[in-house]
Amino acid sequence: MPSSIDDKTRNKRTNTTHHSASPYYRRMLNPQRLAILRAVLAAGSINKAARNLNYSPATISQHMTTLAKETGLVLFEKQGRGISPTDAARHLADQAQSLLADFGRLERVVADLRGGQAQHLAIACFASAAERWIPEVVRTVRRHQPNLTVEISLNEPVDGRGRRRPDLDIRTEPADGAEVHLDGYQRHELTIEELVAVLPGAHPLADARELAFRDLEGEPWIDHDIYDSPIGQIILTACRAAGFTPRYAARLDDHRAALRLVETGIGVTVLPRLAVAELPDGVVARPVVHPTVQRRIVVHARQDRRRSDLIARAVAQLRDSARKVVPA
């Protein structure tokens, strides 16, 4: 009898130890504490973060202590009369950024569902598409569903993340490159368009009917894609094929601002035709050859049976708009 009790006790202890070590029994990280950690690092101190968040310093400290226990990390170290974040705290805060953004999107979805207002269409696209094509898309889908809210986020020059997972994701690909397919989306090719050189009207090359890439080798360039998104990579590949690397006078992430810099005579740039549909006064666009450079514009449409008709209407409107791209 005694040995039987001991065996049961031993088994119970063994099971308890096994459960506590299992990841399924560990406490999940609290997103609020991760957000508070980022606030502390941004403010530079617990007291400043407390004022910004309208919390007491004791509450902030308690959250940070609990977060340290949850993660098993040393997040802050004493430094003089204050504390200093560790490298682990900084790395954890950086990694938490995308997670907190996803959580924010999820909370908005829950709020919409709770309020019965879950009528949204999310579109991710580059700036020139947002300017030239998206207004008609919004008009078309809202005519079909008047209570719809269309949310538009930019995915170039950086892969920005909107408030929601995109229903339509409009992207640039090299015209001679491999086709990209996204899980859960149907791919539609919209158009292939050529890129053009953009110069000040007073530039010696402005009167040429077309320009070779080598004609631009010695010019100061305006880079409108500082983050090397697909369109920037296409342009840089063409320059290298012509035997040179651009010498930049200015680099930024806005094609309209780049056009203004060209207008002032600071340099030249190369842009897709869609981005030069309206040029500032005193600026000209010319075809570039040797090599001729093209991009392919595609839209990835989310496969959602509940909203297939709405998404199909948006894709049809994009196709119609894409056919109307006119030469510069």
C-alpha positions in Angstrom: 0.0 0.0 0.0 2.6 2.6 0.9 4.6 1.9 -2.2 1.4 2.4 -4.3 0.8 5.8 -2.8 4.4 6.7 -3.4 4.1 5.7 -7.0 1.0 7.8 -7.5 2.6 10.8 -5.8 5.7 10.3 -7.9 3.6 10.2 -11.1 1.7 13.2 -10.1 4.9 15.2 -9.6 6.3 14.0 -12.9 3.1 15.0 -14.8 3.1 18.4 -13.1 6.7 19.1 -14.0 6.0 18.0 -17.6 3.1 20.3 -17.9 4.8 23.3 -16.5 7.7 22.9 -19.0 5.4 22.5 -22.0 5.0 25.7 -24.1 1.3 25.2 -24.1 1.2 25.9 -20.4 3.3 29.1 -20.6 1.6 32.4 -20.3 1.3 34.2 -23.6 2.9 37.6 -24.0 0.6 40.5 -23.4 0.4 42.9 -26.3 -0.4 45.9 -24.0 2.9 45.3 -22.2 4.8 45.2 -25.5 3.2 48.5 -26.4 4.2 50.0 -23.1 7.8 48.8 -23.6 7.9 50.6 -26.9 6.5 53.7 -25.3 9.1 53.6 -22.5 11.9 53.3 -25.1 10.5 56.0 -27.2 10.0 58.4 -24.2 13.4 57.6 -22.8 12.2 56.9 -19.2 9.4 55.3 -17.3 8.3 58.7 -15.8 8.0 60.3 -19.3 6.2 57.2 -20.7 3.8 57.4 -17.7 2.9 61.0 -18.5 2.5 60.2 -22.2 0.2 57.2 -21.5 -1.6 58.8 -18.6 -0.5 56.0 -16.2 1.3 56.2 -12.9 5.1 55.4 -13.0 4.3 52.5 -10.6 1.9 51.0 -13.1 4.5 51.2 -15.9 7.1 49.7 -13.7 4.8 46.8 -12.7 4.0 46.1 -16.4 7.8 46.1 -17.2 8.5 43.7 -14.3 5.8 41.4 -15.4 7.0 41.5 -19.0 10.5 40.6 -17.8 9.1 37.6 -16.0 7.0 36.5 -19.0 9.9 36.7 -21.4 12.7 35.6 -19.0 14.7 38.6 -20.2 16.6 41.4 -18.5 14.9 44.4 -20.0 16.4 47.2 -17.9 19.6 47.7 -15.9 20.4 50.3 -13.3 22.4 53.3 -14.5 23.2 55.9 -11.9 19.9 57.0 -10.4 17.9 55.7 -13.3 17.6 52.6 -15.5 18.8 51.9 -19.0 17.1 49.5 -21.5 19.2 46.4 -22.5 19.8 45.3 -26.1 17.3 42.6 -25.5 14.6 45.2 -24.7 15.4 47.1 -27.8 15.3 44.0 -30.0 12.1 42.8 -28.4 10.5 46.2 -29.0 11.6 46.2 -32.6 10.2 42.8 -33.3 6.9 43.6 -31.6 6.2 46.5 -34.0 4.6 44.3 -36.7 2.8 42.1 -34.2 1.2 45.2 -32.6 0.1 46.5 -36.0 -1.5 43.1 -36.7 -3.2 43.2 -33.3 -4.5 46.7 -34.1 -6.0 45.4 -37.4 -7.6 42.5 -35.6 -9.1 44.8 -32.9 -10.6 46.9 -35.7 -12.1 43.9 -37.3 -13.6 42.8 -34.0 -15.0 46.3 -33.5 -16.5 46.3 -37.0 -18.1 42.9 -36.5 -19.5 43.8 -33.1 -21.0 47.0 -34.6 -22.3 45.3 -37.6 -20.2 47.5 -39.9 -17.8 45.1 -41.5 -18.2 46.5 -45.0 -14.6 47.3 -46.1 -12.5 46.8 -49.2 -8.7 47.1 -48.6 -6.5 48.0 -51.5 -2.7 48.1 -51.5 -1.0 49.8 -54.4 1.8 52.1 -55.5 1.3 55.9 -55.5 0.7 56.5 -59.2 -2.0 53.7 -59.3 -3.6 55.2 -56.2 -3.7 58.6 -58.0 -4.7 57.6 -61.5 -6.8 54.4 -61.1 -8.2 54.0 -57.6 -10.7 56.9 -57.7 -12.7 55.1 -60.4 -12.4 51.8 -58.5 -13.8 53.5 -55.4 -16.6 55.0 -57.4 -17.5 51.7 -59.0 -17.6 49.5 -55.8 -19.4 52.1 -53.8 -22.0 52.4 -56.5 -22.6 48.7 -56.1 -22.3 48.8 -52.2 -23.0 52.4 -50.9 -22.1 51.7 -47.3 -18.7 50.3 -48.2 -15.5 51.9 -46.9 -12.5 51.6 -49.2 -9.1 51.6 -47.4 -6.0 52.4 -49.5 -2.5 51.9 -48.4 0.8 52.2 -50.3 3.0 49.1 -50.9 5.8 50.9 -52.7 8.5 52.1 -52.3 8.3 50.1 -49.0 6.0 47.2 -48.4 3.6 49.2 -46.3 1.0 47.3 -44.2 -2.5 48.7 -44.2 -5.1 48.5 -41.5 -6.4 45.3 -43.0 -5.1 42.4 -45.1 -5.5 43.7 -48.7 -8.4 42.5 -50.9 -6.6 43.9 -53.9 -2.8 44.1 -54.1 -1.5 46.0 -57.1 2.2 45.4 -57.8 5.0 46.1 -60.2 7.0 43.3 -61.8 9.9 43.3 -64.4 8.2 42.7 -67.7 10.7 39.9 -68.5 10.8 38.5 -65.0 9.1 35.5 -63.4 5.4 35.8 -62.5 4.7 36.2 -58.8 1.7 34.4 -57.2 0.4 35.0 -53.7 -1.2 32.3 -51.6 -5.0 33.0 -51.3 -5.0 35.4 -54.2 -5.8 35.2 -57.9 -3.3 37.0 -60.2 -4.5 39.3 -63.0 -2.2 41.0 -65.4 -3.3 44.6 -66.0 -0.8 46.1 -68.4 2.8 46.4 -69.5 4.1 49.9 -69.8 7.4 51.5 -70.9 9.5 53.8 -68.7 10.5 57.2 -69.9 13.2 59.7 -69.2 12.1 63.0 -67.5 14.2 66.1 -68.1 14.0 69.9 -67.6 12.6 71.5 -70.7 15.8 73.5 -71.1 18.0 70.5 -71.0 20.2 69.9 -74.2 18.6 66.5 -74.6 15.0 67.7 -74.3 14.5 68.0 -78.0 15.5 64.4 -78.8 12.7 62.1 -79.9 14.1 59.3 -77.8 17.1 58.8 -75.5 19.5 55.9 -75.0 20.2 55.0 -71.4 23.9 55.8 -72.1 22.8 59.4 -72.9 21.9 59.8 -69.2 25.2 58.4 -67.8 26.8 61.7 -67.0 23.7 63.4 -65.7 22.9 64.0 -62.1 19.9 61.7 -61.2 16.9 62.2 -59.0 16.1 58.9 -57.3 12.4 58.6 -56.5 12.7 55.1 -55.0 15.3 55.4 -52.2 14.1 52.1 -50.7 14.8 50.0 -53.8 11.3 48.7 -54.4 10.6 46.8 -57.7 10.4 49.9 -59.9 13.7 51.1 -58.6 15.3 47.7 -59.2 14.0 47.7 -62.7 15.6 51.1 -63.4 18.9 50.3 -61.8 19.1 47.0 -63.7 18.6 48.9 -67.0 21.4 51.4 -66.1 23.8 48.6 -65.3 22.9 46.9 -68.6 23.9 50.2 -70.3 27.2 50.1 -68.5 26.9 52.6 -65.7 25.5 53.3 -62.2 23.5 56.5 -61.7 25.2 59.4 -59.9 22.4 60.7 -57.6 22.0 64.4 -56.8 19.0 63.7 -54.6 17.2 60.6 -53.3 13.6 60.4 -52.0 10.6 58.2 -51.9 8.0 60.3 -53.8 7.7 60.5 -57.6 5.8 63.8 -57.5 8.5 65.4 -55.4 11.1 64.0 -57.7 9.3 65.7 -60.6 9.6 69.0 -58.8 13.3 68.6 -58.4 13.6 67.9 -62.1 11.6 71.0 -62.7 14.1 73.1 -60.8 16.9 71.7 -63.0 18.6 69.7 -60.3 18.7 66.5 -62.4 16.9 63.9 -64.5 14.9 60.8 -63.6 13.3 57.8 -65.2 9.6 57.0 -64.4 6.8 54.8 -65.7 4.3 56.4 -68.0 1.6 56.2 -65.5 3.6 58.4 -63.1 4.0 61.2 -65.8 0.5 61.5 -67.0 0.6 65.0 -65.7 4.0 66.8 -65.9 4.9 70.1 -64.2 5.4 73.0 -66.6 8.9 73.1 -68.0 9.4 69.3 -67.8 9.5 66.9 -70.7 9.3 63.1 -70.9 11.1 61.1 -73.6 11.1 57.4 -74.5 14.3 55.6 -73.5 15.9 52.8 -75.5 19.0 50.6 -75.5 17.6 49.0 -73.4 13.9 49.7 -73.7 12.6 49.2 -70.2 9.2 48.0 -69.3 7.3 47.0 -66.2 4.4 44.7 -65.8 1.5 45.8 -63.5 -0.5 43.0 -61.9 -3.3 42.9 -59.3 -3.6 40.0 -56.8 -7.3 39.6 -56.0 -8.1 38.0 -52.7 -10.2 34.8 -53.1 -13.2 35.4 -50.8 -16.5 33.8 -51.8 -18.5 36.2 -49.7 -17.3 39.2 -51.6 -16.3 37.7 -54.9 -18.7 39.9 -56.9 -17.4 43.1 -55.2 -13.8 42.1 -55.9 -14.5 41.1 -59.5 -16.1 44.6 -60.1 -13.0 46.3 -58.8 -10.7 44.1 -60.9 -12.8 44.9 -64.0 -12.5 48.6 -63.4 -8.8 48.3 -62.9 -8.5 46.5 -66.3 -10.5 49.2 -67.9 -8.4 52.0 -66.4 -5.2 50.1 -67.4 -6.2 50.1 -71.0 -6.4 53.9 -71.0 -2.7 54.5 -70.1 -1.5 56.9 -72.8 2.0 57.6 -74.0 3.8 60.6 -72.5 
